[in-house]
Amino acid sequence: MLRWGRVWLLALVAMVIAVYPAGAQDKRIALLIGNEAYASKIGQLANPHNDVALLEQALKGLGFEVVTVRDAGLGALYQAVNAYARRLQAAGPNAVGLFYYSGHGASDGSTNYLIPTDVKTTETGELWDQSLRLTEITRKLKAEAGNATHFVVFDACRNTLKLTEPRTRAVVQAKGFVPAAQENGMLIAYATAERELASDVGAGAGPYAKVLAEEIVKTGIEAVAMFRIVQRRVRAAIHQEPYLGFSALRDVYLAGRSEQPAQPKPGGEYSRAEVAQFCQSVAANTSIAVLQSLLDTYQGTPMAGCVQARLEELKKQQAAIATPPAVSVSPKQVRPAAAITLARCDGVEITIGQNERRCFKPGAGKTEYFKDCPTCPEMVVVPSGSFAMGSPASEPERLSGEAQVRVSISEAFAVGRFALSFDEWDACVADGGCNGYKPADQGRGRGKHPVINVSWDNAKAYPAWLSKKTGKAYRLLSEAEREYVTRAGTTTPFWWGSSITPKQANYDGSADPYKGGGSKGEYRQRTEPVDSFEANPWGLYNVHGNVWEWTEDCWNDSNTGNPGDGRARTTGTCIWPAGLSGAIEMLQQAAEDGKGLDVTF
């Protein structure tokens, strides 16, 4: 059987298989955060959700992989920024990142802060203690993805922030952000001038977001020049002049260089080759705003026909998305009502949260992942396929019940990237879920450390809470699914090979080495954070070692009777001994007796 430690993972079964090829993605990554649902003592906002929706549409048309987060508390802000930095780091030195925040922000006179939605008052130091420093974002991006080019936009310092109480630290902030320290390869933009406040007025979106979304899709304009145009337009429209700072920034054309003439030739004289090249580039364009601009420019020329045709094609696709056809649901496949076929998708199409539709390539979890809510776990999509569950008779340390059985997984599904952390469990409890149970960490660390001391009944309460919160079908993995995602297409005892060292996983490295070439080494005697060590080929972390895991299955001491289709086994010993310690003793005794376990370890 595959060797692993107990690790919490969750399966999301509401997936749909796509049937259309997807367009190629370049190394462009965006994180958009829109915070508006603040407490009354902070001051609610009208437009941040509209702002991020508008920019999301524009950026996706420019080939960006976009993650959008709404109404994020402090923990969700940290998680989103950390994940964004990791994705940029993995994308390599030619990556382009765009971070956009719309919401409340403030300065205490020397430091700029983004204000999470879970801050309740401005009357105490909580405003600063529970907010995210702007420099924490910029320094993290520079430290972890220093070779990328970064555009960082803060549409904050809204004039509706309630800072009215006397004799409090909060009133140090009379007006908006102070100037930002410049980092090489980074452009930083504020929606308003330093030490000034930004407007939250506007129908459909705020004034800065509207102008930015309109300008960013225009071809042939270098990014710094584009942001300067945004400055001038916002100033002319509402007399609010955005701040802009940058240093040693390479030339970036977010909407592409203008390979075709900027203006039509006199008399519309084009060769067949010019028209063919132009129409070929138009056929690959996915931005309605860009195409409309091209149509205006080339009206009355031979170019206009292919632009008009591409516009009509995209509008028909949008109409199809808005009114999806009825879908029949088979017993083996659960489809969310909002999930429909996306054009140009060669992977799995899903609806994230309530209405964000995205296409994922199964098995690409090292760079593609999602969350259904700010406090939900990060999920990756794994492919369908088959594998030999268990272990060959020749494998060292094989248990008697580990005879191999062929298992076929018929549908792609999503699974948590990381073991469930204390932060995620505590968020469940704070929201009224997880039976209100607060497990002790026994001094091993909370935060990003995996949650421990959780019974099987409480373990099942977590996916139940997620299902209720998101409207999606979450559950624990079956044992077969657990082994399948751990192997990630490999056949060796560990996904990286036949031996193991403490540099690859957290286990008792001081014990006898695994019979395959491993060596003695460190025994940490504690858990490690859930993002420790290297991810497996499908992007899952810590699939070997660290902690034990509960699965959906009842306990059977061999693979005999395995259904072979990935389902959890619901017969056998289905009632665990009272208390977590009793269950662990049961598992340990079975291991000593040489029995294989469906609740694997």
MOLINRA-V907775 format. One record per residue. N is the residue number from 1. RES is the residue in one letter. PSI is psi in whole degrees, -180 to 180 (none if undefined). OMEGA is omega in radians with two decimals (none if undefined). Layout:
# MOLINRA-V907775
N & RES & PSI & OMEGA
N & RES & PSI & OMEGA
This chain:
# MOLINRA-V907775
1 & M & 150 & 3.12
2 & L & 137 & -3.10
3 & R & 126 & 3.12
4 & W & 168 & 3.00
5 & G & 172 & -3.13
6 & R & 119 & 3.14
7 & V & 134 & 3.12
8 & W & 129 & 3.02
9 & L & 151 & -3.13
10 & L & 144 & 3.11
11 & A & 134 & 3.02
12 & L & 114 & -3.01
13 & V & -4 & -3.12
14 & A & 75 & -3.08
15 & M & 152 & 3.09
16 & V & 136 & 3.14
17 & I & 131 & -3.10
18 & A & 161 & -3.08
19 & V & 1 & -3.11
20 & Y & 145 & 3.10
21 & P & 145 & 3.14
22 & A & 152 & 3.07
23 & G & 153 & -3.13
24 & A & 143 & 3.13
25 & Q & 134 & 3.02
26 & D & -175 & -3.05
27 & K & 70 & 3.12
28 & R & 123 & -3.02
29 & I & 134 & -3.14
30 & A & 144 & 2.99
31 & L & 121 & -3.13
32 & L & 127 & 3.14
33 & I & 125 & 3.11
34 & G & 108 & -3.12
35 & N & 117 & 3.10
36 & E & -22 & -3.05
37 & A & 65 & 3.13
38 & Y & 160 & 3.03
39 & A & 157 & -3.08
40 & S & -30 & 3.14
41 & K & -16 & 3.07
42 & I & -45 & -3.13
43 & G & 110 & 3.14
44 & Q & 156 & -3.12
45 & L & 159 & -3.05
46 & A & -29 & -2.87
47 & N & -11 & -3.07
48 & P & -40 & 3.11
49 & H & -41 & 3.08
50 & N & -39 & -3.11
51 & D & -49 & -3.08
52 & V & -32 & 3.10
53 & A & -41 & 3.14
54 & L & -46 & -3.13
55 & L & -34 & 3.10
56 & E & -44 & 3.14
57 & Q & -44 & -3.12
58 & A & -44 & -3.07
59 & L & -37 & 3.09
60 & K & -35 & 3.07
61 & G & -20 & 3.12
62 & L & 10 & 3.07
63 & G & 14 & 3.11
64 & F & 142 & 2.89
65 & E & 115 & -2.96
66 & V & 131 & 2.95
67 & V & 127 & -3.12
68 & T & 129 & -3.13
69 & V & 133 & -3.13
70 & R & 140 & 3.06
71 & D & 60 & -3.08
72 & A & 131 & 2.94
73 & G & -178 & -3.07
74 & L & -45 & -3.14
75 & G & -42 & 3.14
76 & A & -35 & 3.07
77 & L & -49 & 3.12
78 & Y & -45 & -3.12
79 & Q & -43 & -3.11
80 & A & -44 & -3.13
81 & V & -41 & 3.13
82 & N & -44 & 3.14
83 & A & -39 & 3.12
84 & Y & -45 & 3.13
85 & A & -39 & 3.12
86 & R & -41 & -3.13
87 & R & -41 & 3.11
88 & L & -40 & 3.12
89 & Q & -43 & -3.13
90 & A & -25 & -3.09
91 & A & -17 & 3.07
92 & G & -180 & -2.97
93 & P & -18 & -3.12
94 & N & 9 & -3.08
95 & A & 153 & 3.02
96 & V & 125 & 3.13
97 & G & 141 & 3.06
98 & L & 116 & 3.09
99 & F & 127 & -3.14
100 & Y & 129 & 3.10
101 & Y & 126 & 3.04
102 & S & 121 & -3.10
103 & G & -164 & 3.13
104 & H & 142 & 3.03
105 & G & 162 & -3.13
106 & A & 167 & 3.06
107 & S & 141 & 3.08
108 & D & 14 & 3.13
109 & G & -25 & 3.14
110 & S & -23 & -3.08
111 & T & 138 & 3.11
112 & N & 143 & -3.10
113 & Y & 144 & 2.90
114 & L & 132 & -3.00
115 & I & 117 & 3.11
116 & P & 163 & -3.12
117 & T & -13 & 3.14
118 & D & 4 & 2.98
119 & V & 131 & -3.00
120 & K & -22 & -3.06
121 & T & 156 & 3.03
122 & T & 5 & -2.99
123 & E & -7 & 3.13
124 & T & -178 & 3.11
125 & G & -2 & 3.12
126 & E & -34 & -3.12
127 & L & -39 & -3.10
128 & W & -39 & -3.08
129 & D & -27 & -3.08
130 & Q & 24 & 3.06
131 & S & 165 & -3.06
132 & L & 124 & 3.12
133 & R & 137 & 3.08
134 & L & -40 & -3.11
135 & T & -24 & 3.07
136 & E & -33 & 3.13
137 & I & -53 & -3.05
138 & T & -40 & 3.14
139 & R & -36 & 3.10
140 & K & -44 & 3.13
141 & L & -41 & 3.14
142 & K & -41 & -3.08
143 & A & -40 & -3.01
144 & E & -23 & -3.14
145 & A & 52 & -3.03
146 & G & -21 & -3.14
147 & N & -10 & 3.11
148 & A & 165 & 3.02
149 & T & 129 & -2.99
150 & H & 135 & 2.95
151 & F & 118 & -3.04
152 & V & 118 & -3.01
153 & V & 126 & 3.12
154 & F & 101 & 3.10
155 & D & 72 & -2.96
156 & A & -160 & -3.10
157 & C & 48 & -3.10
158 & R & 147 & -3.07
159 & N & -2 & 3.11
160 & T & 1 & 3.10
161 & L & 128 & -3.04
162 & K & 98 & 3.07
163 & L & 76 & -3.00
164 & T & -12 & -3.08
165 & E & 134 & 3.12
166 & P & 160 & 3.02
167 & R & 39 & 3.06
168 & T & 159 & 3.13
169 & R & -27 & -3.07
170 & A & -32 & -3.05
171 & V & 1 & 3.00
172 & V & -32 & 3.14
173 & Q & 97 & 3.09
174 & A & -38 & 3.13
175 & K & -161 & -2.88
176 & G & -160 & -3.05
177 & F & 150 & 2.99
178 & V & 163 & -3.12
179 & P & 148 & -3.11
180 & A & 145 & 3.04
181 & A & 135 & -3.07
182 & Q & 140 & 3.09
183 & E & 139 & 3.09
184 & N & 139 & 3.11
185 & G & 19 & -3.06
186 & M & 132 & 2.99
187 & L & 130 & 3.12
188 & I & 127 & -3.13
189 & A & 136 & 2.97
190 & Y & 151 & 3.12
191 & A & -14 & 3.12
192 & T & 169 & -3.12
193 & A & 157 & 3.09
194 & E & 138 & 3.12
195 & R & 21 & 3.05
196 & E & 169 & -3.10
197 & L & 152 & -3.10
198 & A & 151 & -3.13
199 & S & 146 & 3.04
200 & D & 14 & -3.14
201 & V & 166 & 3.08
202 & G & 136 & 3.11
203 & A & 123 & 3.10
204 & G & -26 & 3.10
205 & A & 163 & 3.09
206 & G & 163 & -3.06
207 & P & -40 & -3.12
208 & Y & -45 & -3.12
209 & A & -40 & 3.14
210 & K & -49 & -3.10
211 & V & -42 & -3.14
212 & L & -44 & -3.13
213 & A & -34 & 3.13
214 & E & -39 & -3.05
215 & E & -31 & -3.01
216 & I & -19 & -3.10
217 & V & 2 & -3.09
218 & K & 127 & -3.07
219 & T & 157 & 3.02
220 & G & 11 & -3.11
221 & I & 121 & 3.11
222 & E & 148 & -2.95
223 & A & -44 & -3.14
224 & V & -42 & 3.10
225 & A & -37 & 3.12
226 & M & -45 & 3.13
227 & F & -32 & 3.08
228 & R & -37 & 3.07
229 & I & -41 & 3.09
230 & V & -44 & 3.08
231 & Q & -52 & -3.06
232 & R & -40 & -3.11
233 & R & -42 & 3.13
234 & V & -41 & 3.11
235 & R & -43 & -3.13
236 & A & -33 & -3.06
237 & A & -44 & -3.02
238 & I & 12 & 3.12
239 & H & 39 & 3.08
240 & Q & 115 & -3.02
241 & E & 111 & -3.12
242 & P & 151 & 3.06
243 & Y & 145 & 3.13
244 & L & 129 & 3.09
245 & G & 140 & 3.13
246 & F & 159 & -3.12
247 & S & 131 & 3.06
248 & A & 52 & -3.11
249 & L & 129 & 3.10
250 & R & 161 & 3.12
251 & D & 128 & 3.11
252 & V & 129 & 3.07
253 & Y & 96 & -3.02
254 & L & -35 & 3.11
255 & A & 12 & 3.11
256 & G & 153 & 3.03
257 & R & 150 & -3.12
258 & S & 93 & -3.12
259 & E & -27 & 3.07
260 & Q & 162 & 3.13
261 & P & 142 & 3.14
262 & A & -32 & 3.11
263 & Q & 151 & 3.12
264 & P & 148 & 3.07
265 & K & 151 & 3.09
266 & P & 130 & 3.13
267 & G & 2 & 3.12
268 & G & 39 & -3.08
269 & E & 107 & 3.14
270 & Y & 145 & 3.04
271 & S & 163 & 3.10
272 & R & -36 & 3.14
273 & A & -40 & 3.13
274 & E & -43 & 3.14
275 & V & -44 & -3.12
276 & A & -43 & -3.14
277 & Q & -42 & 3.14
278 & F & -48 & -3.09
279 & C & -31 & 3.08
280 & Q & -41 & 3.11
281 & S & -36 & 3.12
282 & V & -39 & -3.10
283 & A & -25 & -3.14
284 & A & -5 & -3.08
285 & N & 136 & -3.12
286 & T & 10 & -3.10
287 & S & 117 & 3.11
288 & I & -37 & -3.13
289 & A & -43 & 3.11
290 & V & -45 & -3.11
291 & L & -38 & 3.11
292 & Q & -38 & 3.08
293 & S & -42 & 3.10
294 & L & -38 & 3.14
295 & L & -41 & 3.10
296 & D & -40 & -3.09
297 & T & -40 & -3.01
298 & Y & 17 & 3.10
299 & Q & 133 & -3.14
300 & G & 3 & 3.11
301 & T & 168 & 3.10
302 & P & -18 & -3.12
303 & M & -27 & -2.98
304 & A & -33 & -3.07
305 & G & -46 & -3.11
306 & C & -30 & 3.08
307 & V & -46 & -3.14
308 & Q & -42 & -3.13
309 & A & -42 & 3.13
310 & R & -38 & 3.09
311 & L & -47 & -3.12
312 & E & -36 & 3.11
313 & E & -46 & 3.14
314 & L & -38 & 3.14
315 & K & -36 & 3.07
316 & K & -38 & 3.10
317 & Q & -42 & 3.10
318 & Q & -40 & 3.13
319 & A & -38 & 3.12
320 & A & -38 & 3.10
321 & I & -39 & -3.11
322 & A & -30 & -3.12
323 & T & 78 & -3.08
324 & P & 150 & 3.09
325 & P & 161 & 3.09
326 & A & 143 & -3.10
327 & V & 129 & 3.06
328 & S & 141 & -3.08
329 & V & 123 & 3.09
330 & S & 159 & -3.11
331 & P & -24 & -3.07
332 & K & -1 & -3.08
333 & Q & 120 & 3.12
334 & V & 122 & -3.11
335 & R & 128 & 3.07
336 & P & 145 & -3.07
337 & A & -32 & -3.07
338 & A & -6 & -3.07
339 & A & 125 & -3.13
340 & I & 175 & -3.08
341 & T & 124 & 3.09
342 & L & 139 & 3.08
343 & A & 145 & 3.02
344 & R & 42 & 3.11
345 & C & 124 & 3.13
346 & D & 21 & -3.12
347 & G & -128 & 3.13
348 & V & 131 & -3.13
349 & E & 131 & -3.12
350 & I & 164 & 3.01
351 & T & 122 & -3.13
352 & I & 136 & -3.10
353 & G & -132 & -3.09
354 & Q & -32 & -3.00
355 & N & 11 & 3.14
356 & E & 112 & 3.14
357 & R & 130 & 3.14
358 & R & 158 & 3.14
359 & C & 131 & -3.12
360 & F & 141 & 3.07
361 & K & 116 & 3.14
362 & P & 134 & 3.13
363 & G & -1 & -3.11
364 & A & 34 & -3.03
365 & G & -14 & 3.10
366 & K & -22 & -3.13
367 & T & -15 & -3.08
368 & E & 117 & 3.11
369 & Y & 169 & -3.03
370 & F & 169 & 3.05
371 & K & 142 & 3.12
372 & D & -12 & 3.08
373 & C & 163 & -3.08
374 & P & -33 & -3.12
375 & T & 7 & 3.12
376 & C & 159 & 3.12
377 & P & 152 & 3.04
378 & E & 133 & -3.05
379 & M & 148 & 3.02
380 & V & 154 & 3.14
381 & V & 128 & 3.11
382 & V & 151 & -3.04
383 & P & 163 & 2.94
384 & S & 166 & -3.13
385 & G & -173 & 3.12
386 & S & 159 & -3.13
387 & F & 165 & 3.08
388 & A & 106 & 3.13
389 & M & 137 & -3.07
390 & G & -155 & -3.09
391 & S & 150 & 3.10
392 & P & 156 & -3.09
393 & A & -24 & -3.09
394 & S & -4 & -3.06
395 & E & 132 & 3.12
396 & P & 147 & 3.09
397 & E & 23 & 3.12
398 & R & 139 & 3.09
399 & L & 160 & -3.01
400 & S & -28 & -3.08
401 & G & 13 & -3.02
402 & E & 26 & 3.12
403 & A & 141 & -3.04
404 & Q & 145 & 3.05
405 & V & 142 & -3.13
406 & R & 128 & -3.14
407 & V & 132 & 3.10
408 & S & 127 & 3.09
409 & I & 111 & -2.96
410 & S & -21 & -3.08
411 & E & 144 & 2.97
412 & A & 149 & 3.09
413 & F & 170 & -3.13
414 & A & 148 & -3.07
415 & V & 151 & -3.13
416 & G & 137 & 3.11
417 & R & -35 & -2.98
418 & F & 161 & 2.89
419 & A & 147 & 3.12
420 & L & 127 & -3.06
421 & S & 165 & 3.03
422 & F & -38 & 3.11
423 & D & -45 & -3.12
424 & E & -40 & 3.10
425 & W & -45 & -3.13
426 & D & -34 & 3.08
427 & A & -37 & 3.09
428 & C & -47 & 3.13
429 & V & -43 & -3.13
430 & A & -26 & -3.13
431 & D & 8 & 3.09
432 & G & 9 & -3.13
433 & G & -169 & 3.08
434 & C & 33 & 3.10
435 & N & 17 & 3.14
436 & G & 14 & -3.05
437 & Y & 130 & 3.14
438 & K & 94 & -3.08
439 & P & 148 & 3.07
440 & A & 148 & 3.12
441 & D & -5 & 3.11
442 & Q & 34 & 3.10
443 & G & 8 & -3.10
444 & R & -7 & 3.07
445 & G & 140 & 3.09
446 & R & -137 & 3.10
447 & G & -117 & -3.09
448 & K & 4 & 3.05
449 & H & 149 & -3.12
450 & P & 142 & 3.13
451 & V & 141 & -3.12
452 & I & 174 & 3.13
453 & N & 46 & 3.13
454 & V & 128 & 3.12
455 & S & 169 & 3.13
456 & W & -41 & 3.13
457 & D & -44 & 3.11
458 & N & -34 & 3.10
459 & A & -41 & 3.13
460 & K & -21 & 3.12
461 & A & -26 & -3.13
462 & Y & -53 & 3.08
463 & P & -29 & 3.07
464 & A & -41 & 3.09
465 & W & -43 & 3.11
466 & L & -42 & -3.13
467 & S & -43 & 3.13
468 & K & -38 & -3.08
469 & K & -37 & -3.00
470 & T & -18 & -3.04
471 & G & 9 & 3.12
472 & K & 163 & -3.09
473 & A & 96 & 3.07
474 & Y & 150 & 3.04
475 & R & 172 & 2.98
476 & L & 152 & 3.04
477 & L & 149 & 2.91
478 & S & 165 & 3.11
479 & E & -41 & -3.13
480 & A & -44 & 3.11
481 & E & -38 & -3.14
482 & R & -46 & 3.13
483 & E & -37 & -3.14
484 & Y & -48 & -3.10
485 & V & -26 & 3.09
486 & T & -45 & 3.11
487 & R & -38 & 3.12
488 & A & 44 & 3.10
489 & G & -2 & -3.14
490 & T & 169 & -3.11
491 & T & 1 & -3.10
492 & T & 165 & -3.12
493 & P & -34 & 3.03
494 & F & 153 & -3.03
495 & W & -23 & -3.13
496 & W & -11 & -3.12
497 & G & -155 & -3.02
498 & S & -10 & -3.12
499 & S & 171 & -3.06
500 & I & 146 & 3.02
501 & T & 162 & 3.12
502 & P & -10 & 3.05
503 & K & -13 & -3.10
504 & Q & -22 & -3.10
505 & A & 166 & 3.13
506 & N & 109 & 3.14
507 & Y & -177 & -3.14
508 & D & 88 & -3.12
509 & G & -7 & 3.12
510 & S & -10 & 3.13
511 & A & 180 & 3.11
512 & D & 139 & -3.12
513 & P & 152 & 3.06
514 & Y & 138 & -3.03
515 & K & 82 & 3.13
516 & G & 6 & 3.08
517 & G & 3 & 3.12
518 & G & 171 & -3.11
519 & S & 154 & 3.06
520 & K & 155 & 3.14
521 & G & -145 & -2.98
522 & E & 143 & 2.96
523 & Y & 104 & -2.97
524 & R & -28 & 3.13
525 & Q & 33 & 3.08
526 & R & 167 & 3.03
527 & T & 158 & 3.05
528 & E & 155 & 3.12
529 & P & 153 & -2.99
530 & V & -18 & 3.13
531 & D & 21 & 3.12
532 & S & 159 & 3.07
533 & F & -176 & -3.04
534 & E & 143 & 3.07
535 & A & 152 & 3.08
536 & N & 177 & -3.03
537 & P & -24 & 3.13
538 & W & 6 & 3.04
539 & G & 18 & 3.12
540 & L & 137 & -3.07
541 & Y & 150 & 3.00
542 & N & 43 & 3.11
543 & V & -12 & 3.00
544 & H & 132 & 3.02
545 & G & -171 & 3.07
546 & N & -69 & -3.14
547 & V & 164 & 3.06
548 & W & 163 & -3.07
549 & E & 143 & 2.92
550 & W & 142 & 2.98
551 & T & 179 & -3.09
552 & E & -19 & -2.94
553 & D & 155 & 2.82
554 & C & 168 & -3.07
555 & W & 122 & 2.98
556 & N & 142 & -3.03
557 & D & 13 & 3.03
558 & S & 171 & 3.11
559 & N & -4 & 3.11
560 & T & 128 & -3.13
561 & G & 2 & 3.10
562 & N & 129 & -3.07
563 & P & -19 & 3.05
564 & G & 6 & -3.13
565 & D & 13 & 3.09
566 & G & -8 & -3.12
567 & R & 153 & 3.02
568 & A & 147 & 3.10
569 & R & 121 & -3.03
570 & T & 11 & 3.03
571 & T & 158 & -3.07
572 & G & -147 & 3.07
573 & T & 104 & -3.02
574 & C & 2 & 3.08
575 & I & 119 & -3.11
576 & W & 152 & 3.08
577 & P & 151 & -3.13
578 & A & 131 & 3.10
579 & G & 150 & -3.12
580 & L & -38 & -3.11
581 & S & -38 & 3.11
582 & G & -40 & 3.12
583 & A & -42 & -3.13
584 & I & -42 & 3.10
585 & E & -39 & 3.13
586 & M & -44 & 3.13
587 & L & -44 & -3.13
588 & Q & -39 & 3.14
589 & Q & -40 & 3.11
590 & A & -39 & 3.12
591 & A & -42 & 3.13
592 & E & -31 & 3.14
593 & D & -4 & 3.12
594 & G & 22 & -3.13
595 & K & 143 & 3.02
596 & G & 152 & -3.08
597 & L & 138 & 3.02
598 & D & -27 & 2.96
599 & V & 90 & -2.87
600 & T & 160 & 3.13
601 & F & none & none
